[in-house]
Amino acid sequence: MDISDKIVLLTGGSAGIGREMARQLREKGARVTLTGRNPERLSTMREEGFDVIEADLSNAAGVDALLAKWGSRDIDILLNNAGQLVDHDFREGNPVADAADDCIYANLNAPIRLITGLMPGLRARPQAAIVNVTSGLAIAPAARTPIYCATKSALRFYTLGLREQLKDTKVRVIEALPPVVDTQMNDGNPTKKMSPEECARQIIVAIEDDQDEANIGMTKALRIAESISPALARSITLRF
């Protein structure tokens, strides 16, 4: 896909991987609208010249408000990047159930609801794409964050099914599986981290090259391990 002049709705675009994707997409000529929850970060992106929409995607009301704000505008690329990570580790004490609910909604329900709401607009375009950002942990889980891993795995399977449904349409369905990336979400994680700039670059290359799946950085090695032995892949990631 030629990204130049494409109309992009990018969720979670005010920080981390999303912020870098917004900048790189614009450099390639895309018209980017980004969402986020933090007013200060959104203000910074607005000052950089981006169209921004404040949106809390951890609940149905927030997603519906975003869809209402988008209205009947054209859309070529829906980039579901927004996500939450919540610790859910009984070794550290009793987890907070409400935090898990927010994570489940933001990581799984919100992308599905946005895809459903924006599908008519996407299908009306000459060429369109849905990009779901999952995780290498959608392949094999980490013990500390089972809720996050479960939501990303669920989104991965949703993406696979959606791709099959839309294979004879003009809407391409792409999954991006980042490794651990150096973002606020991973503060305190001692694992070697990829830069958000490089992760964003590889996701955008996947869009341009019409790839179905972008295994980024160390996720490539994890996919190889998983193809040899799922138990081997799990033994690697469960330690984290």
N, C-alpha and C positions, 0 to 999 in steps of 0.2 A: 504494500500500500504506500502510495505517495502521501506523506503526512502534510505536505504544504497545503495550506488553506483549509485543512480539515477542522471541523468544529468538535472540540473535545470537552467532555465533562469529566473532571478528575477529582475523585473524592480523596480526602486526606492529603490535600496538596499544599498545606502551609508549612510543613516541616518534613525532615527526613527524606526518604526516597521520593515521596510525592512532590516535595518542593523542587528537587533536582529534575524530576520528570517534567514539571511545569516549565522550568527554564529551558531545558533542552528541546522540548516540543516547540516552544515559541521560537527558538533559534532556527528551527527547521520550517518555520512558517505556519505552524498550526495556530488556531484561535482557541485559547485555553480559558475555560472557566473552572476555577478550583473551589473546593469546599474545605471547611475546617471548623473546629469548635472554639479555638483560642482567638479572641478578638484582637489581641496585640499582634499575633503572628499574621492574622488575616490583614491587618492594617499595613504591615510591612510588605506583604505581597501586593496589596492594592497600590502602595507607593511605587512598586516596581512596574506597575502598569497592567496588572492582571485584573480580570473580572473575577470577583470573589462572591461566594454565598456562604454565610454562616449557617452551619447545619450540624445538629447532633444526631448521628446515625445509630445511636444505641437504643432507639425505641421507634415504634411505628409512627408516632406523631412527628418526630423529627424527619423521618424519611418522606412522609407525605407532605410535610412543609417544603422540603426541597423540591419534590416533584411539582408542587403548586407554583413555586417560584420559577422553575424552569418553564412551565407552561407548554406552549406549542412551538417553542423554538426548535430549529433544526438541530440534529445531532448526528455526527459521523462516527465518533468513538466514545464509548462509555468505558472509563478506566476505573474499575473498582479497586482502589488502593487503600482506602481507610480501614483501619483495624485497631483492635485493642489486645493487649496482652495482660493477663491476670494471673498472679501466682495462685496456685491451688494445690498446696503441699501440706498434707496432714502431719508431716514430720516437723513442720514449723509451727503447728497450732491448728486451730479450726478455721478453715477458709470462710470468707464472707460470701454467702449465697447470692446476694444481690449483685455483687461484682461479677460473678460468673454469668448472671442473666444479661448484664450489659454487654459483656464480651461476646456471648453467643449471638445476641441480636446484631451487634455491629459487624461481626465477622462473617455471619452467614445469612441471617434474615434480611439485613439491609441490602446486600448485593442482589439477592433474589427479588426483593421488592422493587429495586431500581430497574433491574432488567425487565421485569414485567411491565412496569409503568412506562418505560421508554422504548419498548420493543416496536410499537407502531411507527415511531419516528425513525428508528434505526432501519426498519425494513423499507421505509419510503425512500431512502437514500440510494444513489447509484452504487455505492460501496460503503460498507460500514464494518465496525469491529466492536466486540465486547472483550475487554481484557480483565481477567480476574487475577489479582495478585494473591496467591496462596502462600506457600512456604515449603522449604525443604522438609519441615516437620510435618507436612501433610503426607509424607512418604513413610516416615518412622518417627515416633513421638519422643519427646523429652519428658522425664519423670516429673520435673518441677512444674511444668505448665500443661497438664493434660487437657484443660478446657480449651486453651488456644489451639493445641494440636488437633483436637477433635473437630473444632470449627473449620480449621483450614483443610483437614481431610474431607470433611463433608462438602465444603465448597469445591474441592478438587473433583469429587464424584459428580456433583451438580454440573460442573463445567464440562466434564466428559459427556454426560448425557445431553446437555444443551447443544454441544458441538454436533452430535449425531442428528439431533432434531433439525438443525439449521444448515446441514451440509449442502443442501441444494438451493440455498438462498444466497443473497448478496452479503449476508452478515457473517463475518468470520469470528470464531470464538477462540480466544488465546488464553492460555494459562501461563503465568510467570511464577516461578518457584525460587525466590531468593534464599540465600544462606543467611547466617547471622550478619546483620549489617550494622554499621556504627551509627546508630540513631538513639534518640532518647529512650525508646522502648527497651533497648538493650544495655542501658547504663548498668554497670555492675556485673555484666556478664563477662567472665574472663576469657571466653573463647575468642580466637582470632576473628576479626570482623572485616567485612568488605566495606569499602567506602560507598556512601549513598550515591555519589556521582557515577561511579562505575556500574553499580547495580541499575541505576536509572538508564544509563547508556545501553546496557544489554537488553533491557525490556523494550526500549524504543527500537533497537535493531530487530527484535522479534516481530514487532508490529510492521516495520518496513519490509521485512522479508517474508511476511505472511506465514510465520511459524505457528504451528498449533501449540507448541509447548516450549517454554524457555527455561531450561535448567541452568541456573546462574551460579557461577563460582563453584564452591564446594558441593553444591547440590548435584553437580554432574557426577562427582565421585560417589555420592550417596546413592544416586540412581544406579550406578554400576554395581555397587555393593548389594543393593536391593534386588537387582536382576539375578545376581549369583545366589544370594541367600537372604530372604527377608529377615531371618533371625539375626544374621550378621549386621544388617542395617540397623535393626532395633538395638542391638548390643552397643552400637556406636553412639546412638542419640539418647538412649535412656539415661546415660550417665549425666546428661546436662540438665 
